[in-house]
Amino acid sequence: MNKIIVTADIHLACYTQYNLFGDTKFRDKQFLRFARRLIDVAKENESKTLIIAGDIIERPLIASEEQHLLFDFVDVLTKYFDNIYYINGNHDLAHRQDKVEYIDSVVNIFDRFGQMHYMHDKSINLFGKNFYFRDYIHGDIPPCPKGTDVFIGHITIGGGPLKGQKFVDPNSFKICIAGDIHKPIQSDNIYSVGCPLQKNLSDPPNGTIGILNVDSLEFS
């Protein structure tokens, strides 16, 4: 049984205004604990593959302290995962746009880690299924390439309990797993991962980590 761990909306930043227990590094430590939790879940599911569906950081211009934290976060992950596929969310990008380029996000420096793979507008076969990835883009969502099984995007999913971006062709994939919405919501064959950590005190503390069974295309 082939499984992939999926997360999104990490929004890494120092967030000193939300520190607790008199610990000035409380929020910083949360991100590193979350990295280790991703590894624990991966081990439980015998997976060595991680997908991050955007919004890794809170803002594209990050302070030096946040850069160190981000490198430590990625360093923990790459010590376990063989491959980490990621896209940029709207918070990772310098500005909202229809056309996204590699240089539009500082996050993409992590390609220098051998296990990290920036996947905007790319397709790859994982465990016999065709995956297609796309960064956040402004406006409606173009069709996926022919034969796409899994679409990974950073989108505001439409229909059901949410309204936002629209798919030009919602039948161009079998299942979509999306970042952006901070709640684990399903709308037909579209799934929102939810947020693993509270971005602020108004965020739902659901601690979501998604698990995709690649063989059956079931997401939980």
Contacts in CASP RR format, 6 or more apart in sequence:
PFRMAT RR
TARGET T0000
AUTHOR 0000-0000-0000
METHOD contacts of the structure
MODEL  1
MNKIIVTADIHLACYTQYNLFGDTKFRDKQFLRFARRLIDVAKENESKTL
IIAGDIIERPLIASEEQHLLFDFVDVLTKYFDNIYYINGNHDLAHRQDKV
EYIDSVVNIFDRFGQMHYMHDKSINLFGKNFYFRDYIHGDIPPCPKGTDV
FIGHITIGGGPLKGQKFVDPNSFKICIAGDIHKPIQSDNIYSVGCPLQKN
LSDPPNGTIGILNVDSLEFS
1 46 0 8 1.000
1 213 0 8 1.000
1 215 0 8 1.000
2 47 0 8 1.000
2 126 0 8 1.000
2 127 0 8 1.000
2 213 0 8 1.000
2 214 0 8 1.000
2 215 0 8 1.000
3 45 0 8 1.000
3 46 0 8 1.000
3 47 0 8 1.000
3 211 0 8 1.000
3 212 0 8 1.000
3 213 0 8 1.000
3 214 0 8 1.000
4 47 0 8 1.000
4 49 0 8 1.000
4 50 0 8 1.000
4 51 0 8 1.000
4 126 0 8 1.000
4 127 0 8 1.000
4 211 0 8 1.000
4 212 0 8 1.000
4 214 0 8 1.000
5 38 0 8 1.000
5 41 0 8 1.000
5 42 0 8 1.000
5 45 0 8 1.000
5 47 0 8 1.000
5 49 0 8 1.000
5 50 0 8 1.000
5 51 0 8 1.000
5 209 0 8 1.000
5 210 0 8 1.000
5 211 0 8 1.000
5 212 0 8 1.000
6 50 0 8 1.000
6 51 0 8 1.000
6 52 0 8 1.000
6 53 0 8 1.000
6 152 0 8 1.000
6 177 0 8 1.000
6 193 0 8 1.000
6 209 0 8 1.000
6 210 0 8 1.000
6 211 0 8 1.000
6 212 0 8 1.000
6 219 0 8 1.000
7 38 0 8 1.000
7 50 0 8 1.000
7 51 0 8 1.000
7 52 0 8 1.000
7 53 0 8 1.000
7 193 0 8 1.000
7 196 0 8 1.000
7 208 0 8 1.000
7 209 0 8 1.000
7 210 0 8 1.000
8 52 0 8 1.000
8 53 0 8 1.000
8 54 0 8 1.000
8 55 0 8 1.000
8 154 0 8 1.000
8 178 0 8 1.000
8 179 0 8 1.000
8 180 0 8 1.000
8 193 0 8 1.000
8 194 0 8 1.000
8 195 0 8 1.000
9 53 0 8 1.000
9 54 0 8 1.000
9 55 0 8 1.000
9 179 0 8 1.000
9 180 0 8 1.000
9 182 0 8 1.000
9 193 0 8 1.000
9 194 0 8 1.000
9 195 0 8 1.000
9 196 0 8 1.000
9 199 0 8 1.000
10 31 0 8 1.000
10 34 0 8 1.000
10 52 0 8 1.000
10 55 0 8 1.000
10 56 0 8 1.000
10 57 0 8 1.000
10 73 0 8 1.000
10 195 0 8 1.000
10 196 0 8 1.000
10 197 0 8 1.000
11 55 0 8 1.000
11 56 0 8 1.000
11 57 0 8 1.000
11 58 0 8 1.000
11 91 0 8 1.000
11 195 0 8 1.000
11 197 0 8 1.000
11 199 0 8 1.000
12 31 0 8 1.000
12 56 0 8 1.000
12 57 0 8 1.000
12 58 0 8 1.000
12 66 0 8 1.000
12 69 0 8 1.000
12 70 0 8 1.000
12 73 0 8 1.000
13 27 0 8 1.000
13 57 0 8 1.000
13 58 0 8 1.000
13 59 0 8 1.000
13 62 0 8 1.000
13 66 0 8 1.000
14 27 0 8 1.000
14 28 0 8 1.000
14 63 0 8 1.000
14 65 0 8 1.000
14 66 0 8 1.000
14 69 0 8 1.000
15 27 0 8 1.000
15 58 0 8 1.000
15 200 0 8 1.000
16 24 0 8 1.000
16 27 0 8 1.000
18 26 0 8 1.000
18 27 0 8 1.000
18 198 0 8 1.000
18 200 0 8 1.000
18 201 0 8 1.000
19 25 0 8 1.000
19 26 0 8 1.000
19 27 0 8 1.000
20 26 0 8 1.000
23 29 0 8 1.000
28 69 0 8 1.000
30 197 0 8 1.000
31 69 0 8 1.000
31 73 0 8 1.000
31 197 0 8 1.000
32 69 0 8 1.000
32 72 0 8 1.000
32 73 0 8 1.000
32 76 0 8 1.000
34 196 0 8 1.000
34 197 0 8 1.000
35 73 0 8 1.000
35 76 0 8 1.000
35 77 0 8 1.000
36 76 0 8 1.000
37 196 0 8 1.000
37 209 0 8 1.000
38 50 0 8 1.000
38 77 0 8 1.000
38 209 0 8 1.000
39 76 0 8 1.000
39 77 0 8 1.000
39 80 0 8 1.000
39 81 0 8 1.000
41 209 0 8 1.000
41 211 0 8 1.000
42 48 0 8 1.000
42 50 0 8 1.000
42 80 0 8 1.000
42 81 0 8 1.000
43 80 0 8 1.000
45 211 0 8 1.000
47 211 0 8 1.000
48 80 0 8 1.000
48 81 0 8 1.000
48 82 0 8 1.000
48 83 0 8 1.000
49 81 0 8 1.000
49 82 0 8 1.000
49 83 0 8 1.000
49 84 0 8 1.000
49 85 0 8 1.000
49 126 0 8 1.000
50 77 0 8 1.000
50 81 0 8 1.000
50 83 0 8 1.000
50 84 0 8 1.000
50 85 0 8 1.000
51 84 0 8 1.000
51 85 0 8 1.000
51 86 0 8 1.000
51 152 0 8 1.000
51 177 0 8 1.000
51 212 0 8 1.000
52 84 0 8 1.000
52 85 0 8 1.000
52 86 0 8 1.000
52 87 0 8 1.000
53 86 0 8 1.000
53 87 0 8 1.000
53 152 0 8 1.000
53 153 0 8 1.000
53 154 0 8 1.000
53 177 0 8 1.000
53 178 0 8 1.000
53 179 0 8 1.000
53 193 0 8 1.000
54 86 0 8 1.000
54 87 0 8 1.000
54 88 0 8 1.000
54 89 0 8 1.000
54 91 0 8 1.000
54 92 0 8 1.000
54 135 0 8 1.000
54 136 0 8 1.000
54 153 0 8 1.000
54 154 0 8 1.000
54 179 0 8 1.000
54 180 0 8 1.000
55 89 0 8 1.000
55 90 0 8 1.000
55 91 0 8 1.000
55 92 0 8 1.000
55 154 0 8 1.000
55 179 0 8 1.000
55 180 0 8 1.000
56 70 0 8 1.000
56 86 0 8 1.000
56 88 0 8 1.000
56 89 0 8 1.000
56 92 0 8 1.000
56 107 0 8 1.000
57 66 0 8 1.000
57 70 0 8 1.000
57 91 0 8 1.000
57 92 0 8 1.000
57 106 0 8 1.000
57 107 0 8 1.000
58 91 0 8 1.000
58 199 0 8 1.000
59 91 0 8 1.000
60 91 0 8 1.000
60 92 0 8 1.000
60 93 0 8 1.000
60 94 0 8 1.000
60 105 0 8 1.000
60 106 0 8 1.000
61 106 0 8 1.000
62 70 0 8 1.000
62 106 0 8 1.000
74 110 0 8 1.000
74 113 0 8 1.000
74 116 0 8 1.000
75 113 0 8 1.000
77 84 0 8 1.000
77 115 0 8 1.000
78 84 0 8 1.000
78 113 0 8 1.000
78 114 0 8 1.000
78 115 0 8 1.000
78 116 0 8 1.000
81 115 0 8 1.000
82 115 0 8 1.000
83 115 0 8 1.000
83 117 0 8 1.000
84 113 0 8 1.000
84 115 0 8 1.000
84 116 0 8 1.000
84 117 0 8 1.000
85 117 0 8 1.000
85 119 0 8 1.000
85 124 0 8 1.000
85 131 0 8 1.000
85 133 0 8 1.000
85 152 0 8 1.000
86 107 0 8 1.000
86 110 0 8 1.000
86 116 0 8 1.000
86 117 0 8 1.000
86 118 0 8 1.000
86 119 0 8 1.000
87 118 0 8 1.000
87 119 0 8 1.000
87 120 0 8 1.000
87 133 0 8 1.000
87 134 0 8 1.000
87 135 0 8 1.000
87 136 0 8 1.000
87 152 0 8 1.000
87 153 0 8 1.000
87 154 0 8 1.000
88 100 0 8 1.000
88 104 0 8 1.000
88 105 0 8 1.000
88 107 0 8 1.000
88 108 0 8 1.000
88 118 0 8 1.000
88 120 0 8 1.000
88 135 0 8 1.000
88 136 0 8 1.000
88 154 0 8 1.000
89 135 0 8 1.000
89 136 0 8 1.000
89 154 0 8 1.000
89 179 0 8 1.000
89 180 0 8 1.000
90 96 0 8 1.000
90 136 0 8 1.000
90 154 0 8 1.000
90 180 0 8 1.000
92 105 0 8 1.000
92 106 0 8 1.000
92 107 0 8 1.000
92 135 0 8 1.000
92 136 0 8 1.000
93 100 0 8 1.000
93 104 0 8 1.000
93 105 0 8 1.000
93 135 0 8 1.000
93 136 0 8 1.000
94 104 0 8 1.000
94 105 0 8 1.000
95 104 0 8 1.000
96 136 0 8 1.000
96 138 0 8 1.000
97 104 0 8 1.000
97 137 0 8 1.000
97 138 0 8 1.000
98 137 0 8 1.000
98 138 0 8 1.000
98 139 0 8 1.000
99 137 0 8 1.000
100 120 0 8 1.000
100 121 0 8 1.000
100 135 0 8 1.000
100 136 0 8 1.000
100 137 0 8 1.000
102 108 0 8 1.000
102 118 0 8 1.000
102 120 0 8 1.000
107 118 0 8 1.000
108 118 0 8 1.000
110 116 0 8 1.000
110 118 0 8 1.000
111 117 0 8 1.000
111 118 0 8 1.000
119 133 0 8 1.000
119 152 0 8 1.000
120 133 0 8 1.000
120 134 0 8 1.000
120 135 0 8 1.000
121 133 0 8 1.000
121 134 0 8 1.000
121 135 0 8 1.000
122 132 0 8 1.000
122 133 0 8 1.000
123 130 0 8 1.000
123 131 0 8 1.000
123 132 0 8 1.000
123 133 0 8 1.000
123 145 0 8 1.000
123 148 0 8 1.000
124 130 0 8 1.000
124 131 0 8 1.000
124 133 0 8 1.000
125 131 0 8 1.000
126 214 0 8 1.000
127 214 0 8 1.000
127 215 0 8 1.000
128 214 0 8 1.000
129 149 0 8 1.000
129 150 0 8 1.000
129 214 0 8 1.000
129 217 0 8 1.000
130 145 0 8 1.000
130 147 0 8 1.000
130 148 0 8 1.000
130 149 0 8 1.000
130 150 0 8 1.000
131 148 0 8 1.000
131 149 0 8 1.000
131 150 0 8 1.000
131 151 0 8 1.000
131 152 0 8 1.000
132 144 0 8 1.000
132 145 0 8 1.000
132 148 0 8 1.000
132 150 0 8 1.000
132 151 0 8 1.000
132 152 0 8 1.000
132 173 0 8 1.000
133 151 0 8 1.000
133 152 0 8 1.000
133 153 0 8 1.000
134 141 0 8 1.000
134 151 0 8 1.000
134 152 0 8 1.000
134 153 0 8 1.000
134 154 0 8 1.000
135 153 0 8 1.000
135 154 0 8 1.000
136 153 0 8 1.000
136 154 0 8 1.000
136 155 0 8 1.000
136 180 0 8 1.000
139 165 0 8 1.000
140 165 0 8 1.000
140 166 0 8 1.000
140 167 0 8 1.000
140 168 0 8 1.000
141 155 0 8 1.000
141 165 0 8 1.000
141 166 0 8 1.000
141 167 0 8 1.000
141 168 0 8 1.000
142 168 0 8 1.000
142 169 0 8 1.000
143 167 0 8 1.000
143 168 0 8 1.000
143 169 0 8 1.000
143 172 0 8 1.000
144 151 0 8 1.000
144 169 0 8 1.000
144 172 0 8 1.000
144 173 0 8 1.000
145 172 0 8 1.000
146 172 0 8 1.000
148 172 0 8 1.000
148 173 0 8 1.000
148 174 0 8 1.000
149 173 0 8 1.000
149 174 0 8 1.000
149 175 0 8 1.000
149 217 0 8 1.000
150 173 0 8 1.000
150 174 0 8 1.000
150 175 0 8 1.000
150 176 0 8 1.000
150 177 0 8 1.000
150 212 0 8 1.000
150 214 0 8 1.000
150 217 0 8 1.000
151 172 0 8 1.000
151 173 0 8 1.000
151 175 0 8 1.000
151 176 0 8 1.000
151 177 0 8 1.000
152 176 0 8 1.000
152 177 0 8 1.000
152 178 0 8 1.000
153 176 0 8 1.000
153 177 0 8 1.000
153 178 0 8 1.000
153 179 0 8 1.000
154 178 0 8 1.000
154 179 0 8 1.000
154 180 0 8 1.000
155 165 0 8 1.000
155 176 0 8 1.000
155 178 0 8 1.000
155 179 0 8 1.000
155 180 0 8 1.000
156 162 0 8 1.000
156 164 0 8 1.000
156 165 0 8 1.000
156 180 0 8 1.000
156 181 0 8 1.000
157 164 0 8 1.000
157 165 0 8 1.000
157 176 0 8 1.000
157 178 0 8 1.000
157 180 0 8 1.000
157 181 0 8 1.000
157 185 0 8 1.000
157 187 0 8 1.000
157 190 0 8 1.000
157 192 0 8 1.000
158 164 0 8 1.000
158 165 0 8 1.000
158 166 0 8 1.000
158 187 0 8 1.000
158 190 0 8 1.000
159 187 0 8 1.000
159 188 0 8 1.000
160 187 0 8 1.000
161 185 0 8 1.000
161 187 0 8 1.000
162 181 0 8 1.000
162 185 0 8 1.000
162 187 0 8 1.000
162 192 0 8 1.000
170 188 0 8 1.000
170 190 0 8 1.000
173 189 0 8 1.000
174 189 0 8 1.000
174 217 0 8 1.000
175 189 0 8 1.000
175 190 0 8 1.000
175 191 0 8 1.000
175 217 0 8 1.000
175 219 0 8 1.000
176 189 0 8 1.000
176 190 0 8 1.000
176 191 0 8 1.000
177 191 0 8 1.000
177 193 0 8 1.000
177 210 0 8 1.000
177 212 0 8 1.000
177 219 0 8 1.000
178 190 0 8 1.000
178 191 0 8 1.000
178 192 0 8 1.000
178 193 0 8 1.000
179 192 0 8 1.000
179 193 0 8 1.000
179 194 0 8 1.000
180 192 0 8 1.000
181 192 0 8 1.000
181 194 0 8 1.000
182 194 0 8 1.000
182 195 0 8 1.000
182 199 0 8 1.000
182 203 0 8 1.000
182 204 0 8 1.000
183 192 0 8 1.000
183 194 0 8 1.000
183 195 0 8 1.000
183 204 0 8 1.000
183 206 0 8 1.000
184 191 0 8 1.000
184 192 0 8 1.000
184 193 0 8 1.000
184 194 0 8 1.000
184 206 0 8 1.000
184 208 0 8 1.000
185 191 0 8 1.000
185 192 0 8 1.000
185 194 0 8 1.000
186 192 0 8 1.000
191 219 0 8 1.000
193 208 0 8 1.000
193 210 0 8 1.000
194 206 0 8 1.000
194 207 0 8 1.000
194 208 0 8 1.000
195 203 0 8 1.000
195 204 0 8 1.000
195 206 0 8 1.000
195 207 0 8 1.000
195 208 0 8 1.000
196 207 0 8 1.000
196 208 0 8 1.000
196 209 0 8 1.000
197 207 0 8 1.000
198 204 0 8 1.000
198 205 0 8 1.000
210 219 0 8 1.000
210 220 0 8 1.000
211 219 0 8 1.000
211 220 0 8 1.000
212 218 0 8 1.000
212 219 0 8 1.000
213 219 0 8 1.000
213 220 0 8 1.000
END
